[in-house]
Amino acid sequence: MIAGMGIDVHVRYFAAAADAAGCDEETITAKPGATIAEIRAELGQRHGEKLTEVLQLCSFLLDGQAAEPHDQLPDKTATGIDVLPPFAGG
């Protein structure tokens, strides 16, 4: 678990990610400097194999901006991450 005195991360799940997580949103506590990859691993541990698989395909927004796995959480007390699975178009 990413824990300790840290950053409140409000996570919003969309579409297949919400289905796999079993919720639309949640708040977790992350250590300062945690990466998107670490957050992704924590979320997978919390919700199981189905979400872990979905997360491998997802894009992430950190405070509304596209984020890569190596990107770190900002140095503040709270932040938001949106979990966006690939969307089929047509």
N, CA, C and O of each residue as an XYZ file, in Angstrom:
360
protein
N       0.836     -1.186      0.000
C       0.000      0.000      0.000
C       0.875      1.241      0.000
O       1.879      1.302      0.710
N       0.503      2.204     -0.776
C       1.185      3.490     -0.752
C       0.559      4.251      0.405
O      -0.617      4.612      0.353
N       1.335      4.492      1.439
C       0.736      5.089      2.625
C       1.704      6.034      3.303
O       2.778      6.342      2.786
N       1.301      6.477      4.456
C       2.118      7.395      5.225
C       1.536      8.779      5.115
O       0.487      8.986      4.505
N       2.223      9.714      5.708
C       1.769     11.088      5.584
C       1.980     11.460      4.136
O       3.108     11.473      3.643
N       0.912     11.754      3.473
C       1.084     11.946      2.060
C       0.014     12.799      1.421
O      -0.532     13.723      2.023
N      -0.258     12.462      0.206
C      -1.123     13.237     -0.668
C      -2.449     12.498     -0.826
O      -2.470     11.300     -1.108
N      -3.551     13.218     -0.643
C      -4.861     12.634     -0.936
C      -5.057     12.661     -2.444
O      -4.994     13.716     -3.074
N      -5.294     11.492     -3.008
C      -5.475     11.362     -4.451
C      -6.913     10.931     -4.714
O      -7.322      9.828     -4.351
N      -7.667     11.813     -5.345
C      -9.041     11.502     -5.727
C      -8.988     10.845     -7.105
O      -8.615     11.480     -8.092
N      -9.365      9.571     -7.161
C      -9.303      8.790     -8.394
C     -10.715      8.649     -8.945
O     -11.630      8.222     -8.241
N     -10.879      9.016    -10.218
C     -12.158      8.831    -10.911
C     -11.959      7.800    -12.013
O     -11.044      7.914    -12.828
N     -12.827      6.795    -12.028
C     -12.786      5.732    -13.030
C     -13.887      5.959    -14.060
O     -14.975      6.423    -13.721
N     -13.604      5.634    -15.302
C     -14.581      5.780    -16.363
C     -14.757      4.457    -17.102
O     -13.816      3.673    -17.232
N     -15.978      4.222    -17.585
C     -16.323      3.094    -18.460
C     -15.830      1.763    -17.882
O     -16.158      1.426    -16.744
N     -15.050      1.009    -18.651
C     -14.604     -0.322    -18.239
C     -13.778     -0.280    -16.959
O     -13.791     -1.236    -16.184
N     -13.066      0.808    -16.731
C     -12.280      0.924    -15.498
C     -13.209      0.994    -14.283
O     -12.923      0.384    -13.253
N     -14.309      1.726    -14.393
C     -15.284      1.801    -13.300
C     -15.918      0.437    -13.059
O     -16.105      0.029    -11.913
N     -16.246     -0.261    -14.126
C     -16.818     -1.599    -13.989
C     -15.844     -2.534    -13.276
O     -16.244     -3.278    -12.381
N     -14.578     -2.501    -13.664
C     -13.580     -3.386    -13.076
C     -13.280     -3.026    -11.622
O     -13.025     -3.908    -10.803
N     -13.309     -1.729    -11.301
C     -13.028     -1.294     -9.934
C     -14.229     -1.503     -9.017
O     -14.079     -1.629     -7.802
N     -15.422     -1.537     -9.610
C     -16.625     -1.668     -8.811
C     -17.066     -0.356     -8.172
O     -17.904     -0.342     -7.271
N     -16.488      0.747     -8.650
C     -16.877      2.073     -8.150
C     -16.495      3.115     -9.195
O     -15.670      2.857    -10.072
N     -17.099      4.282     -9.092
C     -16.792      5.372    -10.015
C     -15.654      6.244     -9.530
O     -14.966      6.880    -10.329
N     -15.451      6.276     -8.212
C     -14.389      7.108     -7.660
C     -14.035      6.649     -6.263
O     -14.806      5.953     -5.602
N     -12.856      7.053     -5.828
C     -12.382      6.771     -4.481
C     -11.215      7.714     -4.187
O     -10.642      8.321     -5.091
N     -10.882      7.819     -2.912
C      -9.728      8.607     -2.517
C      -8.738      7.692     -1.814
O      -9.104      6.938     -0.912
N      -7.482      7.766     -2.235
C      -6.413      7.011     -1.603
C      -5.364      8.005     -1.110
O      -5.381      9.175     -1.493
N      -4.460      7.538     -0.268
C      -3.346      8.350      0.193
C      -2.075      7.807     -0.442
O      -1.804      6.608     -0.379
N      -1.306      8.688     -1.048
C      -0.068      8.289     -1.720
C       1.106      9.036     -1.112
O       0.958     10.137     -0.581
N       2.267      8.419     -1.199
C       3.472      9.080     -0.682
C       3.872     10.220     -1.611
O       3.638     10.142     -2.817
N       4.460     11.260     -1.076
C       4.967     12.331     -1.936
C       5.951     11.757     -2.963
O       6.793     10.925     -2.626
N       5.839     12.196     -4.183
C       6.727     11.720     -5.237
C       6.304     10.422     -5.890
O       6.998      9.923     -6.775
N       5.164      9.859     -5.466
C       4.683      8.620     -6.089
C       4.448      8.857     -7.573
O       4.064      9.951     -7.988
N       4.683      7.826     -8.359
C       4.473      7.919     -9.805
C       3.099      7.369    -10.179
O       2.441      6.688     -9.391
N       2.696      7.681    -11.385
C       1.448      7.123    -11.917
C       1.538      5.595    -11.921
O       0.547      4.928    -11.625
N       2.686      5.034    -12.245
C       2.862      3.579    -12.232
C       2.634      3.009    -10.833
O       2.030      1.945    -10.693
N       3.105      3.698     -9.804
C       2.888      3.233     -8.430
C       1.417      3.323     -8.039
O       0.891      2.433     -7.371
N       0.766      4.384     -8.452
C      -0.664      4.519     -8.190
C      -1.428      3.410     -8.913
O      -2.334      2.801     -8.345
N      -1.059      3.154    -10.155
C      -1.707      2.092    -10.932
C      -1.556      0.745    -10.217
O      -2.518     -0.020    -10.137
N      -0.375      0.452     -9.704
C      -0.143     -0.804     -8.984
C      -0.988     -0.873     -7.714
O      -1.569     -1.915     -7.410
N      -1.058      0.224     -6.980
C      -1.876      0.274     -5.762
C      -3.347      0.019     -6.075
O      -4.010     -0.735     -5.363
N      -3.853      0.633     -7.119
C      -5.258      0.452     -7.485
C      -5.529     -0.994     -7.882
O      -6.566     -1.554     -7.528
N      -4.603     -1.594     -8.610
C      -4.745     -2.996     -8.982
C      -4.765     -3.912     -7.769
O      -5.547     -4.862     -7.716
N      -3.907     -3.631     -6.793
C      -3.894     -4.432     -5.565
C      -5.203     -4.296     -4.800
O      -5.702     -5.272     -4.240
N      -5.751     -3.111     -4.775
C      -6.999     -2.871     -4.049
C      -8.183     -3.588     -4.686
O      -9.058     -4.089     -3.980
N      -8.216     -3.642     -6.012
C      -9.419     -4.097     -6.700
C      -9.271     -5.402     -7.464
O     -10.261     -5.921     -7.979
N      -8.073     -5.943     -7.552
C      -7.917     -7.267     -8.124
C      -7.470     -7.332     -9.574
O      -7.191     -6.323    -10.222
N      -7.418     -8.561    -10.048
C      -6.850     -8.874    -11.355
C      -7.589     -8.209    -12.516
O      -6.960     -7.744    -13.467
N      -8.910     -8.164    -12.443
C      -9.672     -7.568    -13.549
C      -9.282     -6.102    -13.748
O      -9.045     -5.675    -14.878
N      -9.213     -5.330    -12.662
C      -8.811     -3.929    -12.801
C      -7.352     -3.827    -13.205
O      -7.001     -2.963    -14.009
N      -6.496     -4.682    -12.674
C      -5.079     -4.664    -13.050
C      -4.930     -4.798    -14.560
O      -4.139     -4.083    -15.176
N      -5.686     -5.709    -15.154
C      -5.633     -5.900    -16.606
C      -6.136     -4.666    -17.350
O      -5.524     -4.237    -18.328
N      -7.239     -4.101    -16.893
C      -7.792     -2.916    -17.539
C      -6.819     -1.743    -17.431
O      -6.635     -0.996    -18.393
N      -6.200     -1.580    -16.264
C      -5.288     -0.453    -16.049
C      -4.106     -0.454    -17.005
O      -3.566      0.607    -17.319
N      -3.697     -1.628    -17.471
C      -2.581     -1.714    -18.412
C      -2.920     -1.058    -19.753
O      -2.025     -0.680    -20.510
N      -4.212     -0.926    -20.040
C      -4.669     -0.347    -21.299
C      -5.108      1.111    -21.169
O      -5.376      1.777    -22.169
N      -5.178      1.596    -19.942
C      -5.757      2.917    -19.676
C      -4.769      4.062    -19.889
O      -3.550      3.903    -19.830
N      -5.368      5.215    -20.138
C      -4.647      6.485    -20.100
C      -4.997      7.147    -18.771
O      -6.035      6.864    -18.174
N      -4.113      8.031    -18.321
C      -4.316      8.699    -17.048
C      -4.200     10.204    -17.227
O      -3.330     10.699    -17.944
N      -5.087     10.913    -16.564
C      -4.992     12.368    -16.485
C      -4.647     12.715    -15.047
O      -5.282     12.227    -14.112
N      -3.642     13.556    -14.876
C      -3.240     14.036    -13.561
C      -3.611     15.511    -13.491
O      -3.015     16.345    -14.172
N      -4.591     15.819    -12.671
C      -5.127     17.183    -12.591
C      -5.485     17.715    -13.979
O      -5.208     18.869    -14.306
N      -6.105     16.854    -14.788
C      -6.611     17.260    -16.093
C      -5.602     17.232    -17.231
O      -5.948     17.549    -18.369
N      -4.359     16.859    -16.942
C      -3.315     16.806    -17.973
C      -2.880     15.360    -18.199
O      -2.789     14.580    -17.251
N      -2.613     15.005    -19.455
C      -2.148     13.654    -19.768
C      -0.912     13.325    -18.946
O      -0.008     14.148    -18.802
N      -0.885     12.107    -18.406
C       0.234     11.687    -17.557
C       0.779     10.350    -18.037
O       0.029      9.472    -18.465
N       2.086     10.216    -17.960
C       2.791      8.986    -18.314
C       3.116      8.211    -17.033
O       3.099      8.792    -15.948
N       3.413      6.908    -17.139
C       3.688      6.106    -15.942
C       4.791      6.665    -15.037
O       4.725      6.502    -13.819
N       5.791      7.313    -15.608
C       6.907      7.826    -14.804
C       6.622      9.192    -14.168
O       7.403      9.661    -13.340
N       5.513      9.828    -14.549
C       5.179     11.143    -13.989
C       4.874     11.020    -12.502
O       4.234     10.065    -12.059
N       5.347     12.010    -11.736
C       5.146     12.007    -10.296
C       3.983     12.909     -9.896
O       3.632     13.861    -10.593
N       3.398     12.570     -8.743
C       2.351     13.414     -8.197
C       2.925     14.785     -7.877
O       4.096     14.898     -7.514
N       2.112     15.827     -8.009
C       2.590     17.167     -7.693
C       2.825     17.327     -6.190
O       2.276     16.581     -5.379
N       3.630     18.289     -5.843
C       3.970     18.559     -4.451
C       2.883     19.437     -3.825
O       3.047     20.649     -3.684
N       1.774     18.800     -3.455
C       0.677     19.488     -2.780
C      -0.096     18.462     -1.976
O       0.194     17.269     -2.059
N      -1.070     18.902     -1.204
C      -1.751     17.989     -0.291
C      -2.826     17.132     -0.943
O      -3.189     16.088     -0.400
N      -3.346     17.551     -2.101
C      -4.397     16.779     -2.770
C      -4.262     16.938     -4.273
O      -3.817     17.973     -4.769
N      -4.656     15.892     -4.989
C      -4.588     15.897     -6.441
C      -5.667     14.968     -6.993
O      -6.297     14.228     -6.238
N      -5.877     15.008     -8.290
C      -6.868     14.144     -8.910
C      -6.289     13.373    -10.079
O      -5.481     13.889    -10.851
N      -6.719     12.128    -10.191
C      -6.321     11.276    -11.309
C      -7.588     10.717    -11.945
O      -8.451     10.174    -11.255
N      -7.691     10.853    -13.261
C      -8.768     10.237    -14.020
C      -8.205      9.029    -14.743
O      -7.142      9.107    -15.359
N      -8.915      7.910    -14.670
C      -8.506      6.657    -15.296
C      -9.411      6.437    -16.509
O     -10.610      6.201    -16.368
N      -8.819      6.519    -17.698
C      -9.577      6.477    -18.946
C      -9.208      5.249    -19.767
O      -8.109      5.189    -20.318
N     -10.098      4.275    -19.860
C      -9.827      3.121    -20.711
C      -9.947      3.535    -22.179
O     -10.524      4.580    -22.483
N      -9.409      2.725    -23.086
C      -9.601      3.045    -24.499
C     -11.081      2.998    -24.833
O     -11.813      2.125    -24.366
N     -11.502      3.938    -25.636
C     -12.912      4.004    -26.042
C     -13.035      3.553    -27.490
O     -12.239      3.932    -28.350
N     -14.049      2.735    -27.737
C     -14.329      2.336    -29.112
C     -15.129      3.454    -29.773
O     -16.049      4.014    -29.178
N     -14.772      3.758    -30.978
C     -15.497      4.813    -31.693
C     -16.278      4.245    -32.846
O     -16.178      3.062    -33.169
N     -17.044      5.094    -33.452
C     -17.740      4.597    -34.611
C     -18.909      5.409    -34.987
O     -19.592      5.093    -35.961
